[in-house]
Amino acid sequence: MIPLSGPDLTQREKDLVLEVLDSGILGLGPKMKQFEEAMAAYVGAKYAISCNSGTSGLHMIVHAMGIKDGDEVITTPFSFVASSNCILFERAKPVFVDIDENTYNMDIAQIEAAITPRTKAILPVHVFGQPVNMDEIRALATKHNLRVIEDSCEAIGAKWNGEPVGILGDAGVFAFYPNKQMTTGEGGIIVTNDDEIADLCYSLRNQGRGEDGLWLSHVRLGFNYRMDELSAALGVAQLERIDEILAARTRVADLYLEKFRAVDGVILPEIDPRAQMSWFVFVIRFAEGLNRDRIMQRLSERGIGCRPYFTPIHLQPFYIEQFGYQPGDFPVTERVANGTLAIPFFNRLTEEQIDEVVQAVQEEIARDRAEN
């Protein structure tokens, strides 16, 4: 079995977790503060506010911006569902635009036509760790007086035109689920240079506690979105190793790119030359005429971890029921989604394992063609 993903953990992570356990402070302690300060320094942000998931971070930003019933936020249908759900949590409406077929990010040329008097923000997603063209998004936001929320959950360490993602809008979020570049088990972090957003998010994550921090003093409706000390300890250790971690993932991605170029029927990711990629997953796309689901099933039977990435958000059952979306509404997203497949990708993947994956894909493509 070659798994789809796996965290990169060392003795340093174990030592810091044990340090927390020995301290007896498991929440709202020094490791959380240390992790926040280190993350703020890493991306060049004034503030970093840790939380228990990337979804929580996105929700708090939407709430802090005052986005509410009847408001609209423009985003992508090709993403993990949380990037749209966080808008619905505040009873606002996600408004989708289709994607660019080459990068899989939002098609920025379609954004302006989607803006209405109810539009309050743009929420771009740096899909699979490839930055969106944030220069053009910021220009549109300035022109139409809109806020920008960066979903950087898949893109820690990525840069657009040399600038770190996460702080290219009003606020951004990174996530640290175990399949991400770095992990805290469960967890996320908001980064921003906006004083008001930061103040509100510090309060919102901790049940709306007031800025004076008084125990059981709650000045607004808040949430239980705190990050625990054990997760923060993992974050401290992982962030100390972030350059090593990202380099290891780039090594694996480069080997895949090199070896798959010779495989007929595989479409490889196209990286914008202005983007510095942070590899979250490695997703291949099958050419028209190949049955992705059949190939996926057979790869799984051979012990090759794989999964479709992504299922379009607008075709999720809840979104169809809520908004009446139908197949054909966002044709590029649907065409891409029907052909994409995430294959094994993690830091310690060996070249021998990579060769096994590539050979298996090549053989299953040939088998699928023979059966068609």
N, C-alpha and C positions, 0 to 999 in steps of 0.2 A: 504493500500500500504506500503510495506517495500522497500524503495529505494535501489538501488545498492550501492550508496556511498553518503557521505555528509561531508562537512568540519567541523572541530571542532574549533569554534570561540568563544571568550570570550570578556568581557568588555575591557581587555587589548588591544586586536586588535583594537577595536573601538576607544579607547583613543588615540592610536598612529596614526591612520589614521586621526582623527580630529586634532591632533597636526600638522600634515603635512598641512592639509587644512588651519589651522590658520596661519601657517608660510608663506604661499604664495609661497613656493619653491616646485614645483611639479616635477622637473627633475634635475638630476645631483647634488643632494644635500646631506645633512649630513646623512639622513637615509640610503641612498645607501651605503655610506662609513661605517656606523655603522654595517649594515647587512653583508657586505663583511668581515669586521674584525672579527665579531662574528662567521661567517661560517668558516673562515680560522682557528680560534682557535679551533672550534669544531672538525674538522677533522684532525688537525695538519698539515695544509698546509701552505706554505710560502705565497701563493697568493690565493685570491678568487675574481673572476671577474664576477659580476652579469650581467645578460642579460635578454631578454624578453621571452625566452623559452629554454627548454632543447635542442630543435632542433637547435636553433641559437648557443648555446654553442658548440654542436658537430660540426656544420659547421665551426665555427671559429677555432676549434682545427685542423680539417682536413686542412683548408686553411693555418693556421700558420705552420703546419708541411711541407708545400710545396708539398702536395699530389696533383697530377694534371692529365691531360689527359694521358691515357694509363697505369697509375699506378693501382695497385690492393690492396684492403684491405679485409682481411679475417674476416668474421662476421657470424652471425646466421640468418637463415630464420624465426626463431620463436621469434618474437619481434614486437613492434610497428614499423611501416614503416619508421619512422624518422631515426632509427639507420642505415638504408641503404641509404635513400635519402640524408643524409648529405655527403655521399661519391659521389653520382651522381652530387650534386651541383657543385663539382669541376671537373666533367667529368672523374672521376676515376671510377673503376668498383668494386662493392661489390662481393666478392667471398664467396659463402656460404659453410658451412660445417654443417652436420646434428647434431642433438642434442642427449643428453643423455636422455633415456626414463624415468629415475627416477627423475632427478632434473630439466629437461627441459632446462638446460643450454647447451652451446656448448659442443659437444663431442671432448674433447681436443685431443684424440687419432687420430682424423682425420685431425688436423690442419696441421701437417708437410707435408702430402701428397699434400695439397693444395697450398703450397708455391712455387712460381715461381720466375724467375729473376725480374718480374715486381712487386712483392709483396713489399709494403712499410710499412704496419702496420697490427696489429691485433686489432679488435674492439669487445671485449667481452661485452655482456649485462648481467647484474645481474637480471635475469628474475624473476619477481614478488617479488623482494627484497631478493632473495637468491644469495649470492656471488658465482661467478665462482671460480674454483681453480686457483687463481692468481699466486701461486708459480710455477706451471707448465707452465702457459702462459708466465710469465716473463723469465723462463729458455729458452723457445723456442725463444722468442724475442731476448734474448741475443745471443743465438747460431746463429741466422740468421740475426742479425743486423737490427731488425725491431722495429718500435715504437709501443707503446701500448696506445690505447684510451679507457678509461673505460666509458661505458654507465652505469652510476650509477643512472639514472633518476628515477628508481623505488626503490632505495635502500638506502636512507638517514638513517644513523645510523647503517647499516649493517657492519659486520666485517668478515674478513677471517683470520683464525688463530690468532685472537685477534687484527688484524690491520684494521683500518677503510678503507672501500672501497672508491674509488675516487682518492686516492693518491698512489695506488699500481702500477699504470702504469706511463706514462709520463704526462698524464693529464686526468681528469675525469669531468663528468658533473652530477649535480643533477637537477631535474625538480620539479616544484611546482604548477602544474595544480590542480584544486579543488579536484580531486579524489586521489591525492597523500597523503602520510603520513602527510606532512605539506604543506601549500599552501600560495602562494602570489597572488592568482587569476590567473594570467598568469606570468610565469617567470622561470628562471633557473640560475645556477651559475657554472662557471668553477673553478675547484681547481687544483693547480699544484705547484710543487717546481721548475719548469723550468723557469729561468729568461727570456729566449728568447720567449717562448710560452706566458708567462704572458704579456710581453711588447707588443707583436703583438696583443694579444686579447684585451687589453685595448684600443688600437688604432682602431682595426677592428670594435669593437662594436659601435664606435662613428665616423662613416664615414671616417675612416682612418686618424683621426686627429693626428698630430705629438706629440711626447713625451713631447715637451715643452708646450703643451696644448693651444697654441695660437688660438684665435677665428678665424674660417674660414681658418685655415692653415691645409691643407690636404696633407699628404706626400705619401699616398698609397690608392689603391682602398679599400674602407671599406663598412660597412653596417650600417643600422639604427637598431641596436640590443640592445639598452639601456634598462635597467629596470627603471621604473618611481618611484618616491618617495612614492607614495601610496602603491605600491606593496612591496617596500623595508620595509615600516613600518609594513605591515603584516608579512613579513619575520622575522623582529626583534622580534616581539611578539611571533610568532610561535616557533622560535628557542629557546627562553627563556623557552618554555614549552615542548621542544622536548622529554625529558625523560618521562614526563607524557603522552605525546601523543603516544609514541612507546609502553609504558607499557599498555595503554588502548587497543591498537590494538593486542598486544600479548594476553591479556585476552580474547578477542573475538576469536582469532585464536585457542587458547587452548580449549575453550569451543566447537568450531566446531570440532576440532580433536577428542575430547573425545566422542562427541555425534554421529559423523558419523562413528566411528569405528564399530558400531553395524549395520550399514546399508549395506546390501548386494547389490553389484552393483556399489558402489562408491569407486574409487581409490583416496586415499588421497595424498597430497604432501609429498615427501620424502626429508628430510632435511639432508644434509651432516653434520656429527658431528663436522667438523672443521669450519662450517659456523655459524655465529650469524645472524639469520634471522631478516630482517626488513619488516614486513608484509605490502605490498602494496595492494594486492587484495587477496581474498581467492578463489582459483580455485579448484573445484572438477573435477574429470574425471570419465566418465561412462564406465563401463565394455563393452567389445565387445558384440555386439548383441542388445544393447540398442540404441534407436534413440534419440540422443542428441537434435536435432532440434525440434522434437515433444515434448519432455519433457520440453524444454525451452519455447516453445509456451504456453504450459499448465500452467507452473509456472507463466508466465507473466499474463495470464488470471486470475490467483488467486491473483494477486497483489504482486508477489514476483519479485523484480528487478533482472534481470540476463542478461548475455551477453556472447557470445563466446569469449574466450581469448586463443590464438590469431588466426587470419586467417593467414596462412603462407605467408610471404612476396613474395616468388617466384611465388605464384599463384595469386597475385594481377594482375588485368588486364594490368596495365602499364608494369609490369615486364615480363609478358608473351609476350606482344607486343615487348618490347625492347630486350629481351634476349632469347625468345623462350622456356622458361621453360614449363614443362609439369607435370601433376600429375605422381607421382612415382619417381621424381628426388631426393626428400629427404623424404624417406618413414617414418622414425621415426617422423619427424616433422609433416607430414601429418596425421599419425595415432593418435598422441597426439592431434593435433589441432581439429580433427574431434570429439573428445570425451570430450574436456575441456569446462567448464562453470564457469564463475565468478558469485558468489552469493552475496547477500547483505553483505557488510563489511565496517564498519566505527566505529569510536571510541565509540560512544554512543549507539551502538546496545545492546539491553537488552537481558538477558537470555530467557525471554519469547518470544521475536522475533526470537532468534536463534532456540528455540524449534519449533516454527511455520515453519521456513524455513526447518529444518531437516525433520519434519513430512511431509511437502508438497513434498519434494524430494522423500522421501520413498514411499509415496502414488503414485506418478507419475511413479516411477520405476515399481511398482507392476502393475499399469494400462498398462504401455507400454509392459511389458512382457505378460500380459493377451491378448493383441491385436496382438502379433506377432505369 
